[in-house]
Amino acid sequence: MCPWRVSGALSGVRRPDIRGPPFRAGKYLIYMTIVSWHRACTVPIAMKIAELKRLANPDSPAASVRGTEKQDTAIASSKRPWHKQRWVHVAIGGGIVLVLLVGWLIRAWSNSNHVIAADRLRIVTVATGHFVRDVAAQGTVIAAVNPTLFAIAPGTVSYSVRAGDTVKKGQILATIDSPELNNEYQREHATLDSLNAALSRQEIEIRRQLLTSKQQADLAQVAITAAERELKRAQWAWDQRAMSERDYKRSIDDVATAKLNFEHARDTAGLERDSVVLDLRTRRLERDRQALVVENLKRRVEELNVRSPVDGMVANLGQAEKARIPESAPVVTVVDLTAFELEFQVAETYARDIKSGMAAEITLDGRIQPGSVTAISPEVRQSQVIGRVRFSGGQPPGLRQNERASVRIVLDERDQVLKFERGALIDESTRNVYVVHGDHAVRTPVQLGAASVAEIEALHGLAAGDRVIVSDTRDFNDAPDLLIAN
């Protein structure tokens, strides 16, 4: 572009204001670049035009001789150093602004994954009010009395009923043919008969031994009487001096000997009696033991006829007809239709607060029935604890085995409790929640207390009126804050 055209063009350009936003500073930078280029270009051209004017005037003193001294023109350097020029400062400032702008854009781009739509969030408000701590669980209707009858011995089973039949207490449901058990019963019964015979024979022998001992004692008594009579005769003869002294003293010794024999016979008879009584008692104990064995075998033989323990219905048959089954194999299950309970499962964290006798609400087919907790298992299986609830005030009609129902157990009730609606992933172990402030959500440390089915207590970190995100926040990777896009 020609210098004068540039100059003419610049004459209509107005110097921009640099006190505005960064884009105005950019326009100013462009303007200063054009002005600098114009000045550098127009100064030599103006000098060449002045030289042409001198050559066109012949009267000029320098026109007679044309040398080369006019070709070079000394230009005084009146510019300041480049680092002190104003356009350099403006350019540096514009560059800094540009770098900051790019940095802000990069940061916004890097945090773009923490921006989430508001319609994807469930936000609740913290409030103070009445708090009911309860536990809800799904349960199954089961018969409170549903005994399963087992085989008392190995054998062949024969059924007299079918599944679904109504039975009465004591009715025969199945029969087990067990030759082993019958043979054992007959063998032990024969042993009992032999023991009874041996006991009878022992009783006779004991009576004989007692009679012999008594006879010996009686004979010793008779010997004493005879010795005393002979002593009286010897005493009379000794008084008449018709017997020698040796014969007299022999008579005295015969009396003493007869008494000693009597005492020994009497003591021996007592010991014999005690001995035979002990032998008799031993034999009787052996007989009684065998009688118990026979009685137990008799009971087992009778239990080969499987009878119903309750009035109810046959739930299922455990074996096929005429099947060979081992001992303790399930034979048949009977259900008592007059007593139903509800079996439920709860998390082990709630099980420690559930006690027998607590009131419960049973929801069955949309109807609420009162109930009470009858048992809670001390065993934990897969983080679950099994409990049972019984209907209070009468059992509803039309209950069926394995019917589904829901159970609600009230654990605690309080007033003036800081609470909020809980989400699926919020419980007593939660330590951080996102609190909403305008279009931002800040991750806030909290301490939560008791939890119910729909609400949870806030102990520390929250205040009434705070808005909390209770939806799933696992995708946020514990970001310190979130940007909520409407």
C-alpha positions as CSV (number, residue, x, y, z in Angstrom):
1,M,0.0,0.0,0.0
2,C,1.3,3.5,-0.8
3,P,2.4,5.6,2.1
4,W,-0.1,8.3,1.4
5,R,-2.9,5.8,1.0
6,V,-1.8,4.3,4.3
7,S,-1.8,7.8,5.8
8,G,-5.1,8.5,4.3
9,A,-6.4,5.3,5.7
10,L,-5.0,6.0,9.1
11,S,-6.6,9.4,9.1
12,G,-10.0,7.8,9.6
13,V,-8.9,5.3,12.2
14,R,-9.7,6.2,15.8
15,R,-7.4,5.2,18.6
16,P,-9.2,2.5,20.6
17,D,-9.7,2.7,24.3
18,I,-7.6,0.1,26.2
19,R,-9.4,0.6,29.5
20,G,-12.1,-1.9,28.5
21,P,-12.1,-5.7,28.3
22,P,-9.2,-7.7,26.8
23,F,-10.6,-7.8,23.3
24,R,-10.3,-3.9,23.2
25,A,-6.7,-4.2,24.2
26,G,-6.2,-6.5,21.2
27,K,-7.7,-3.9,18.8
28,Y,-5.3,-1.4,20.3
29,L,-2.4,-3.7,19.7
30,I,-3.3,-4.0,16.0
31,Y,-3.7,-0.2,15.7
32,M,-0.2,0.4,17.1
33,T,1.3,-2.2,14.8
34,I,-0.1,-0.4,11.7
35,V,1.1,3.0,12.9
36,S,4.6,1.8,13.5
37,W,4.8,0.3,10.0
38,H,3.5,3.5,8.5
39,R,6.2,5.6,10.2
40,A,9.0,3.3,9.2
41,C,7.8,3.4,5.6
42,T,6.9,7.1,5.0
43,V,10.1,8.7,6.3
44,P,12.5,7.5,3.4
45,I,9.9,8.2,0.8
46,A,9.4,11.8,1.9
47,M,13.2,12.3,1.8
48,K,13.4,11.1,-1.8
49,I,10.6,13.5,-2.9
50,A,12.5,16.5,-1.4
51,E,15.6,15.4,-3.4
52,L,13.7,15.4,-6.7
53,K,12.4,18.9,-6.0
54,R,16.0,20.2,-5.6
55,L,17.0,18.7,-9.0
56,A,14.1,20.3,-10.8
57,N,15.3,23.8,-9.7
58,P,18.4,24.7,-11.8
59,D,19.0,27.9,-9.8
60,S,19.9,25.9,-6.8
61,P,23.6,26.1,-5.8
62,A,23.9,22.4,-5.6
63,A,22.5,21.8,-9.0
64,S,25.7,22.5,-10.9
65,V,27.5,19.5,-9.6
66,R,25.7,16.3,-8.9
67,G,27.6,14.0,-6.6
68,T,26.8,11.1,-4.5
69,E,26.9,13.0,-1.3
70,K,23.2,13.6,-1.5
71,Q,22.3,10.0,-1.8
72,D,23.0,9.3,1.9
73,T,21.0,11.2,4.4
74,A,21.9,11.1,8.1
75,I,18.8,10.5,10.2
76,A,19.0,11.4,13.8
77,S,17.9,8.6,16.1
78,S,15.2,10.1,18.2
79,K,13.4,6.8,19.2
80,R,13.5,5.4,22.7
81,P,14.7,1.8,23.3
82,W,12.3,-0.9,22.3
83,H,11.8,-2.1,25.9
84,K,10.6,1.4,26.9
85,Q,8.2,1.8,24.1
86,R,4.5,1.9,24.9
87,W,3.4,-0.7,22.3
88,V,5.7,-3.3,23.8
89,H,4.1,-2.8,27.2
90,V,0.6,-3.1,25.6
91,A,1.7,-6.3,23.7
92,I,3.0,-7.9,26.9
93,G,-0.2,-7.1,28.8
94,G,-2.3,-8.5,26.0
95,G,-0.2,-11.7,26.0
96,I,-0.7,-12.1,29.8
97,V,-4.4,-11.6,29.4
98,L,-4.5,-14.2,26.6
99,V,-2.5,-16.7,28.7
100,L,-4.9,-16.2,31.7
101,L,-7.9,-16.7,29.4
102,V,-6.5,-19.9,28.0
103,G,-5.7,-21.2,31.5
104,W,-9.3,-20.4,32.6
105,L,-10.6,-22.3,29.6
106,I,-8.4,-25.3,30.3
107,R,-9.5,-25.4,33.9
108,A,-13.1,-25.2,32.9
109,W,-12.6,-28.0,30.4
110,S,-10.8,-30.2,33.0
111,N,-13.7,-29.8,35.4
112,S,-16.4,-30.4,32.9
113,N,-16.9,-34.0,34.2
114,H,-18.2,-32.5,37.6
115,V,-21.1,-30.7,35.8
116,I,-24.3,-32.6,36.2
117,A,-27.9,-31.9,35.2
118,A,-30.3,-30.9,37.9
119,D,-32.9,-33.4,36.7
120,R,-30.6,-36.3,37.5
121,L,-30.3,-35.3,41.2
122,R,-32.7,-35.9,44.0
123,I,-32.4,-33.1,46.5
124,V,-34.1,-33.0,49.9
125,T,-34.3,-30.4,52.6
126,V,-33.1,-30.9,56.2
127,A,-35.9,-30.3,58.7
128,T,-36.7,-30.7,62.4
129,G,-39.7,-32.8,63.4
130,H,-41.1,-36.1,64.7
131,F,-38.7,-39.1,64.0
132,V,-39.9,-42.7,63.9
133,R,-37.2,-45.3,63.7
134,D,-38.4,-48.4,62.2
135,V,-37.3,-51.4,60.2
136,A,-39.0,-52.7,57.1
137,A,-38.4,-56.2,55.6
138,Q,-40.0,-58.6,53.2
139,G,-41.3,-61.9,54.7
140,T,-42.9,-65.2,53.8
141,V,-45.9,-66.8,55.4
142,I,-45.0,-70.1,56.9
143,A,-46.8,-72.6,59.1
144,A,-45.8,-72.2,62.7
145,V,-46.2,-76.0,63.1
146,N,-44.9,-77.8,60.0
147,P,-43.2,-81.0,61.3
148,T,-41.3,-83.2,58.9
149,L,-41.5,-86.9,59.8
150,F,-38.4,-89.1,59.3
151,A,-37.8,-92.8,58.9
152,I,-37.0,-94.5,62.3
153,A,-35.1,-97.3,60.6
154,P,-34.0,-98.3,57.1
155,G,-36.7,-100.1,55.0
156,T,-39.3,-99.9,52.3
157,V,-41.9,-97.1,52.5
158,S,-45.5,-97.4,51.5
159,Y,-47.8,-94.3,51.6
160,S,-51.4,-94.3,52.5
161,V,-52.0,-90.5,51.7
162,R,-51.1,-88.1,48.9
163,A,-49.8,-84.5,49.0
164,G,-52.7,-82.1,49.7
165,D,-54.8,-84.6,51.7
166,T,-56.4,-83.4,54.9
167,V,-55.4,-85.6,57.8
168,K,-56.2,-85.9,61.5
169,K,-53.9,-86.2,64.5
170,G,-52.8,-89.9,64.9
171,Q,-53.8,-90.9,61.4
172,I,-51.3,-93.3,59.6
173,L,-49.6,-91.6,56.8
174,A,-47.1,-94.1,55.7
175,T,-45.7,-97.6,56.7
176,I,-42.1,-98.6,56.7
177,D,-41.2,-102.3,56.3
178,S,-38.0,-102.8,58.2
179,P,-36.9,-106.5,58.6
180,E,-33.8,-105.5,60.5
181,L,-35.7,-103.6,63.2
182,N,-38.3,-106.4,63.5
183,N,-35.6,-109.0,63.8
184,E,-33.7,-107.0,66.4
185,Y,-36.9,-106.5,68.4
186,Q,-37.7,-110.3,68.4
187,R,-34.2,-111.1,69.4
188,E,-34.1,-108.7,72.3
189,H,-37.5,-109.9,73.4
190,A,-36.3,-113.5,73.5
191,T,-33.3,-112.3,75.6
192,L,-35.7,-110.7,78.0
193,D,-37.7,-113.9,78.4
194,S,-34.5,-115.8,79.2
195,L,-33.6,-113.2,81.8
196,N,-37.0,-113.5,83.4
197,A,-36.6,-117.3,83.6
198,A,-33.1,-116.9,85.1
199,L,-34.4,-114.4,87.6
200,S,-37.1,-116.8,88.6
201,R,-34.5,-119.6,89.0
202,Q,-32.3,-117.3,91.0
203,E,-35.2,-116.5,93.3
204,I,-35.7,-120.2,94.0
205,E,-32.0,-120.7,94.6
206,I,-31.9,-117.8,97.0
207,R,-34.8,-119.3,99.0
208,R,-33.0,-122.6,99.1
209,Q,-29.8,-121.0,100.4
210,L,-31.8,-119.0,103.0
211,L,-33.4,-122.2,104.2
212,T,-30.1,-123.9,104.5
213,S,-28.7,-121.1,106.5
214,K,-31.7,-121.0,108.7
215,Q,-31.5,-124.8,109.2
216,Q,-27.9,-124.5,110.4
217,A,-28.8,-121.8,112.8
218,D,-31.7,-123.8,114.2
219,L,-29.5,-126.9,114.6
220,A,-27.0,-124.8,116.5
221,Q,-29.8,-123.6,118.7
222,V,-30.8,-127.2,119.4
223,A,-27.2,-128.1,120.2
224,I,-27.2,-125.4,122.8
225,T,-30.3,-126.7,124.4
226,A,-28.9,-130.3,124.5
227,A,-25.5,-129.1,125.9
228,E,-27.3,-127.1,128.6
229,R,-29.4,-130.1,129.6
230,E,-26.2,-132.3,129.8
231,L,-24.6,-129.6,131.9
232,K,-27.5,-129.7,134.4
233,R,-27.1,-133.5,134.7
234,A,-23.3,-133.1,135.1
235,Q,-23.9,-130.4,137.7
236,W,-26.1,-132.7,139.8
237,A,-23.6,-135.6,139.5
238,W,-20.8,-133.3,140.4
239,D,-22.7,-132.1,143.5
240,Q,-23.2,-135.8,144.5
241,R,-19.6,-136.5,143.8
242,A,-20.7,-139.1,141.3
243,M,-18.8,-137.6,138.3
244,S,-15.2,-136.7,137.9
245,E,-14.1,-133.2,137.6
246,R,-12.9,-133.7,134.0
247,D,-16.3,-134.9,132.8
248,Y,-18.0,-132.0,134.6
249,K,-15.8,-129.4,132.9
250,R,-16.2,-131.1,129.5
251,S,-20.0,-130.5,129.9
252,I,-19.3,-126.8,130.6
253,D,-17.1,-126.6,127.4
254,D,-19.8,-128.4,125.4
255,V,-22.3,-125.6,126.3
256,A,-19.9,-122.9,125.4
257,T,-19.1,-124.6,122.1
258,A,-22.8,-125.0,121.2
259,K,-23.4,-121.3,121.9
260,L,-20.4,-120.3,119.7
261,N,-21.6,-122.5,116.9
262,F,-25.0,-120.9,117.1
263,E,-23.6,-117.4,116.9
264,H,-21.5,-118.3,113.9
265,A,-24.4,-120.0,112.2
266,R,-26.6,-117.0,112.9
267,D,-24.0,-114.5,111.5
268,T,-23.4,-116.8,108.5
269,A,-27.1,-116.9,107.8
270,G,-27.3,-113.1,107.8
271,L,-24.3,-112.8,105.4
272,E,-25.8,-115.4,103.2
273,R,-29.1,-113.6,103.1
274,D,-27.4,-110.3,102.2
275,S,-25.4,-112.0,99.4
276,V,-28.3,-113.7,97.8
277,V,-30.4,-110.5,98.0
278,L,-27.6,-108.6,96.2
279,D,-27.4,-111.3,93.5
280,L,-31.1,-111.2,93.2
281,R,-31.0,-107.4,92.8
282,T,-28.3,-107.7,90.1
283,R,-30.3,-110.2,88.2
284,R,-33.4,-107.9,88.4
285,L,-31.4,-104.9,87.1
286,E,-30.2,-106.9,84.1
287,R,-33.8,-108.0,83.5
288,D,-35.0,-104.4,83.8
289,R,-32.3,-103.1,81.4
290,Q,-33.3,-105.7,78.9
291,A,-36.9,-104.8,79.4
292,L,-36.1,-101.1,78.5
293,V,-34.3,-102.2,75.4
294,V,-37.3,-104.3,74.4
295,E,-39.6,-101.4,75.2
296,N,-37.6,-99.0,73.0
297,L,-37.5,-101.5,70.2
298,K,-41.2,-102.0,70.5
299,R,-41.7,-98.2,70.3
300,R,-39.5,-98.1,67.2
301,V,-41.4,-100.9,65.6
302,E,-44.7,-99.1,66.3
303,E,-43.2,-95.9,64.8
304,L,-42.7,-97.8,61.5
305,N,-46.3,-96.7,61.1
306,V,-45.8,-93.0,60.5
307,R,-48.7,-91.1,62.1
308,S,-49.7,-87.4,61.8
309,P,-48.7,-85.4,64.9
310,V,-51.3,-82.6,64.2
311,D,-54.5,-81.9,62.4
312,G,-53.6,-80.4,59.1
313,M,-52.7,-81.1,55.5
314,V,-50.0,-83.2,53.9
315,A,-47.5,-80.7,52.4
316,N,-45.3,-83.1,50.4
317,L,-44.1,-86.7,50.3
318,G,-40.4,-87.0,50.8
319,Q,-39.9,-90.3,49.0
320,A,-41.3,-92.3,46.1
321,E,-43.7,-95.1,46.7
322,K,-42.1,-98.5,47.6
323,A,-38.7,-96.8,47.7
324,R,-35.9,-98.2,49.8
325,I,-34.9,-95.5,52.3
326,P,-32.1,-95.2,54.9
327,E,-32.6,-94.3,58.5
328,S,-33.5,-90.6,59.2
329,A,-34.6,-90.1,55.7
330,P,-37.5,-87.5,55.3
331,V,-40.8,-89.3,54.7
332,V,-43.6,-86.8,54.8
333,T,-44.3,-83.1,55.9
334,V,-47.5,-82.1,57.6
335,V,-48.7,-78.5,57.8
336,D,-50.9,-77.2,60.6
337,L,-53.3,-74.8,58.8
338,T,-54.5,-73.3,62.1
339,A,-51.2,-71.5,63.0
340,F,-49.3,-69.3,60.5
341,E,-46.4,-67.0,61.1
342,L,-44.3,-64.7,59.1
343,E,-40.6,-65.3,58.6
344,F,-38.5,-62.2,57.6
345,Q,-34.9,-61.2,57.1
346,V,-33.2,-58.0,58.2
347,A,-29.7,-56.6,58.1
348,E,-27.5,-57.5,61.1
349,T,-27.1,-53.8,62.0
350,Y,-30.8,-53.7,62.9
351,A,-31.0,-57.2,64.5
352,R,-29.4,-56.1,67.7
353,D,-32.2,-53.6,68.3
354,I,-35.1,-56.1,67.6
355,K,-36.4,-58.0,70.7
356,S,-39.0,-60.6,71.2
357,G,-42.4,-59.1,72.0
358,M,-41.9,-55.9,69.9
359,A,-45.0,-54.6,68.1
360,A,-45.0,-55.1,64.3
361,E,-47.2,-54.2,61.3
362,I,-47.9,-56.9,58.7
363,T,-49.0,-55.7,55.3
364,L,-50.8,-58.5,53.4
365,D,-52.7,-57.9,50.2
366,G,-52.8,-54.2,51.0
367,R,-54.3,-54.8,54.4
368,I,-52.4,-54.0,57.6
369,Q,-52.5,-56.6,60.3
370,P,-51.1,-56.2,63.9
371,G,-48.4,-58.6,65.0
372,S,-45.6,-59.2,67.4
373,V,-42.1,-60.5,67.1
374,T,-41.8,-64.0,68.5
375,A,-38.2,-64.8,67.8
376,I,-35.0,-63.4,66.4
377,S,-32.2,-65.7,65.4
378,P,-28.7,-65.3,67.0
379,E,-27.1,-66.5,63.8
380,V,-26.0,-64.3,61.0
381,R,-26.0,-65.6,57.4
382,Q,-24.7,-63.5,54.6
383,S,-25.1,-60.3,56.7
384,Q,-28.8,-61.2,57.3
385,V,-30.7,-62.3,60.4
386,I,-33.9,-64.3,60.4
387,G,-36.8,-63.5,62.6
388,R,-40.4,-64.5,63.1
389,V,-43.6,-62.4,63.5
390,R,-46.9,-63.8,64.8
391,F,-50.4,-62.4,64.0
392,S,-52.0,-60.7,67.0
393,G,-55.7,-60.6,67.6
394,G,-56.6,-63.6,65.3
395,Q,-55.2,-64.9,62.1
396,P,-56.6,-63.5,58.9
397,P,-58.5,-66.0,56.7
398,G,-57.3,-67.3,53.4
399,L,-53.6,-67.5,54.2
400,R,-51.4,-69.7,52.0
401,Q,-48.0,-71.2,52.6
402,N,-45.1,-69.2,51.1
403,E,-47.3,-66.1,50.5
404,R,-45.3,-62.9,50.4
405,A,-45.9,-60.0,52.8
406,S,-44.1,-57.0,54.3
407,V,-43.2,-56.4,57.9
408,R,-42.6,-53.0,59.7
409,I,-41.2,-53.0,63.2
410,V,-41.1,-49.7,65.2
411,L,-37.9,-49.4,67.2
412,D,-38.0,-45.8,68.5
413,E,-40.0,-42.6,68.4
414,R,-38.7,-39.0,69.2
415,D,-39.7,-35.4,68.7
416,Q,-37.6,-32.4,67.6
417,V,-35.1,-34.4,65.7
418,L,-33.0,-32.9,62.8
419,K,-33.6,-35.3,59.9
420,F,-33.9,-35.6,56.2
421,E,-35.1,-38.2,53.7
422,R,-32.6,-40.9,53.1
423,G,-31.4,-42.3,49.9
424,A,-30.6,-45.8,48.9
425,L,-26.8,-45.4,49.7
426,I,-27.1,-43.2,52.8
427,D,-27.0,-44.9,56.2
428,E,-25.4,-44.4,59.6
429,S,-21.9,-45.1,58.2
430,T,-22.1,-42.2,55.7
431,R,-19.5,-39.5,56.5
432,N,-19.9,-37.0,53.7
433,V,-22.8,-35.6,51.7
434,Y,-23.2,-32.9,49.1
435,V,-24.9,-29.7,50.3
436,V,-26.4,-27.5,47.6
437,H,-25.7,-23.8,47.5
438,G,-27.3,-22.2,44.5
439,D,-25.9,-23.9,41.4
440,H,-23.0,-25.5,43.3
441,A,-22.9,-28.6,45.6
442,V,-20.2,-28.8,48.2
443,R,-19.0,-32.0,49.7
444,T,-19.5,-31.6,53.5
445,P,-18.4,-33.9,56.3
446,V,-21.4,-35.0,58.5
447,Q,-22.2,-37.4,61.3
448,L,-25.5,-39.2,60.9
449,G,-27.5,-41.0,63.6
450,A,-30.4,-43.5,63.6
451,A,-31.9,-44.4,60.3
452,S,-35.5,-45.5,59.6
453,V,-37.0,-46.8,56.4
454,A,-37.5,-43.3,54.8
455,E,-35.6,-40.9,57.0
456,I,-32.2,-40.6,58.8
457,E,-31.1,-38.4,61.8
458,A,-28.5,-35.7,61.3
459,L,-26.2,-35.2,64.3
460,H,-23.5,-32.9,63.1
461,G,-22.6,-31.0,60.0
462,L,-26.1,-30.0,58.8
463,A,-28.6,-27.4,59.8
464,A,-32.3,-27.0,59.3
465,G,-33.0,-25.7,55.8
466,D,-29.9,-27.2,54.1
467,R,-30.5,-28.9,50.8
468,V,-28.8,-32.3,50.5
469,I,-28.2,-34.6,47.5
470,V,-29.5,-38.1,48.4
471,S,-29.2,-39.7,45.0
472,D,-26.2,-41.9,43.9
473,T,-23.0,-39.8,44.0
474,R,-20.5,-42.6,43.4
475,D,-19.8,-41.3,39.8
476,F,-18.5,-38.0,41.2
477,N,-15.3,-39.6,42.5
478,D,-15.6,-37.7,45.8
479,A,-15.2,-34.3,44.0
480,P,-15.0,-31.4,46.4
481,D,-17.7,-29.5,44.6
482,L,-20.2,-30.0,41.7
483,L,-21.7,-27.6,39.2
484,I,-25.4,-28.1,38.8
485,A,-26.7,-27.3,35.3
486,N,-30.4,-26.4,35.1
